[in-house]
C-alpha cells in the first residue's frame, strides 16, 4: 500500500464535547493542527467489543471507495498478524491523542505515532500489504483507515467515525 504519515487536525476540548453531543455547529476553535506528522492507531469500542484501525495518508493516484459513512475511506486487508503485533507493540510507547464517546455510544481512542523510525517501519511493513481489490476505485481520497478483515467482521453493522474526529490538515 502506498501509505505515509500525515499532519492531522484533531478536535480540541470544545470539539470533543460537540462530538460527544452530536452538535454540528463547528468553528475553527473546535480543531487544532498537530505539530508533527504521524500515523494514528484508532480503537473503536461498542458494547465491550473493540475494533482497531490504522489511519494514514493514502498516496495518489491509488485510491479506495468508501465503505462506511465517514470522511475517511476504509480499506480492508487480509489479517497479517505481524502488522497487528507491531502496531500493538508501538501503541504503548506513544501518548493517547484523545479518548471520547460519540453521540452513538461508540468510544474512540486515538494514539499518535510520530517517531520517525517507527513511522518508517509502518510505511515499510504496509508497503507489501495488498488491499482487497474489490474495494479499489478511481476516486481519490486523502486519508484511509486500514482494517483487517477479522477486525471488520467484529460488528454486524459497521461503526461510523464522527466527521470531525480526525482530518487531514492542509
C-alpha positions as CSV (number, residue, x, y, z in Angstrom):
1,X,0.0,0.0,0.0
2,X,1.2,3.5,-0.7
3,X,0.9,5.0,2.8
4,X,2.6,7.8,4.6
5,X,2.3,9.7,7.9
6,X,0.3,13.0,7.8
7,X,-0.3,16.2,9.7
8,X,-3.8,15.9,11.3
9,X,-6.5,18.2,12.6
10,X,-7.9,16.8,15.9
11,X,-10.8,18.2,17.9
12,X,-10.0,20.5,20.8
13,X,-11.8,20.1,24.2
14,X,-14.8,22.1,22.7
15,X,-14.7,19.9,19.6
16,X,-14.7,16.7,21.6
17,X,-17.7,18.0,23.5
18,X,-19.5,18.6,20.2
19,X,-18.7,15.0,19.0
20,X,-20.0,13.6,22.3
21,X,-23.3,15.5,22.0
22,X,-23.7,15.2,18.2
23,X,-23.5,19.0,17.7
24,X,-22.9,20.2,14.2
25,X,-22.0,23.9,14.7
26,X,-18.2,23.6,14.2
27,X,-15.9,26.5,14.4
28,X,-12.2,27.0,13.9
29,X,-11.7,26.9,17.6
30,X,-13.0,23.3,17.7
31,X,-10.0,21.8,15.9
32,X,-6.2,22.1,16.3
33,X,-3.4,21.2,13.9
34,X,-1.0,18.7,15.4
35,X,2.7,19.7,15.4
36,X,4.2,16.5,14.0
37,X,3.1,14.3,11.1
38,X,2.3,10.7,12.1
39,X,0.1,7.7,11.8
40,X,-2.9,7.2,14.1
41,X,-3.9,3.9,15.7
42,X,-7.7,4.1,16.3
43,X,-9.6,1.9,18.7
44,X,-13.4,1.8,18.5
45,X,-15.3,0.1,21.3
46,X,-19.0,-0.6,21.5
47,X,-20.7,-3.0,23.9
48,X,-17.3,-4.2,25.1
49,X,-16.1,-5.2,21.6
50,X,-13.0,-3.5,20.2
51,X,-12.0,-2.8,16.6
52,X,-8.6,-1.5,15.6
53,X,-7.8,0.7,12.6
54,X,-4.6,2.3,11.3
55,X,-5.3,5.8,9.9
56,X,-2.8,7.0,7.3
57,X,-2.4,9.3,4.3
58,X,-3.1,7.4,1.0
59,X,-0.8,8.3,-1.9
60,X,-2.5,9.3,-5.1
61,X,-3.3,8.1,-7.7
62,X,-4.1,4.9,-5.7
63,X,-7.4,5.2,-4.0
64,X,-10.3,3.3,-2.5
65,X,-14.0,3.5,-2.2
66,X,-15.8,4.5,1.0
67,X,-17.3,1.5,2.8
68,X,-18.7,3.4,5.8
69,X,-20.4,6.8,6.2
70,X,-17.4,8.7,7.2
71,X,-15.0,11.3,5.7
72,X,-12.2,8.8,5.7
73,X,-12.2,5.8,3.4
74,X,-11.9,2.3,4.8
75,X,-9.6,-0.3,3.3
76,X,-9.9,-4.0,4.2
77,X,-6.9,-6.3,4.0
78,X,-6.5,-9.9,5.0
79,X,-5.2,-10.3,8.5
80,X,-1.5,-10.1,8.8
81,X,-0.6,-10.9,12.4
82,X,2.9,-9.3,12.1
83,X,1.3,-6.0,11.4
84,X,-1.1,-6.1,14.3
85,X,1.7,-7.3,16.6
86,X,4.0,-4.4,15.6
87,X,1.3,-1.8,15.9
88,X,0.2,-3.2,19.3
89,X,3.8,-3.0,20.5
90,X,4.1,0.6,19.3
91,X,0.9,2.0,20.7
92,X,2.0,1.7,24.3
93,X,5.0,4.0,23.6
94,X,3.0,6.9,22.3
95,X,0.7,9.3,24.1
96,X,-3.1,8.9,23.6
97,X,-4.2,11.8,21.4
98,X,-7.8,11.6,22.5
99,X,-10.5,9.5,24.1
100,X,-14.2,10.2,23.8
101,X,-17.6,8.5,23.4
102,X,-19.6,9.8,20.5
103,X,-23.3,10.5,20.4
104,X,-23.9,6.9,19.1
105,X,-22.3,5.4,22.1
106,X,-19.0,4.4,20.4
107,X,-15.8,5.0,22.3
108,X,-13.0,6.3,20.2
109,X,-9.3,6.3,21.3
110,X,-6.5,7.7,19.1
111,X,-2.8,7.2,19.6
112,X,-0.5,9.5,17.5
113,X,2.6,7.6,16.3
114,X,5.2,10.2,15.4
115,X,8.7,8.7,15.9
116,X,10.5,8.8,12.6
117,X,11.9,5.3,12.9
118,X,8.5,3.8,13.9
119,X,6.6,5.6,11.1
120,X,9.3,4.4,8.6
121,X,8.7,0.8,9.9
122,X,5.0,1.1,9.5
123,X,5.4,2.5,6.0
124,X,7.8,-0.3,5.0
125,X,5.7,-3.0,6.6
126,X,2.4,-1.9,5.0
127,X,4.0,-1.4,1.5
128,X,3.8,-5.2,0.9
129,X,0.2,-5.4,2.1
130,X,-2.5,-5.6,-0.7
131,X,-5.9,-4.2,0.0
132,X,-8.9,-6.3,-1.1
133,X,-9.1,-5.4,-4.8
134,X,-12.9,-5.3,-4.8
135,X,-12.7,-2.0,-2.8
136,X,-10.4,-0.2,-5.2
137,X,-11.8,2.6,-7.3
138,X,-10.6,5.6,-9.3
139,X,-12.0,8.2,-6.8
140,X,-9.1,10.0,-5.0
141,X,-9.1,10.1,-1.2
142,X,-6.5,11.8,1.1
143,X,-6.9,9.5,4.1
144,X,-7.6,5.9,4.7
145,X,-8.4,3.7,7.7
146,X,-6.9,0.2,7.3
147,X,-8.9,-2.5,8.9
148,X,-8.0,-6.2,9.0
149,X,-10.9,-8.5,7.7
150,X,-11.0,-10.2,11.1
151,X,-11.5,-6.8,12.9
152,X,-14.0,-5.6,10.3
153,X,-16.3,-8.6,11.0
154,X,-16.5,-8.0,14.8
155,X,-19.6,-5.8,14.3
156,X,-22.7,-6.8,12.4
157,X,-23.2,-3.1,11.4
158,X,-20.0,-1.1,10.5
159,X,-19.2,1.6,13.1
160,X,-19.1,5.1,11.7
161,X,-16.4,7.6,12.5
162,X,-17.5,11.1,13.5
163,X,-16.9,13.6,10.8
164,X,-14.5,15.8,12.9
165,X,-12.7,13.1,14.8
166,X,-9.6,13.4,12.6
167,X,-8.9,15.2,9.4
168,X,-6.0,15.9,7.1
169,X,-4.5,19.3,7.7
170,X,-3.9,21.3,4.5
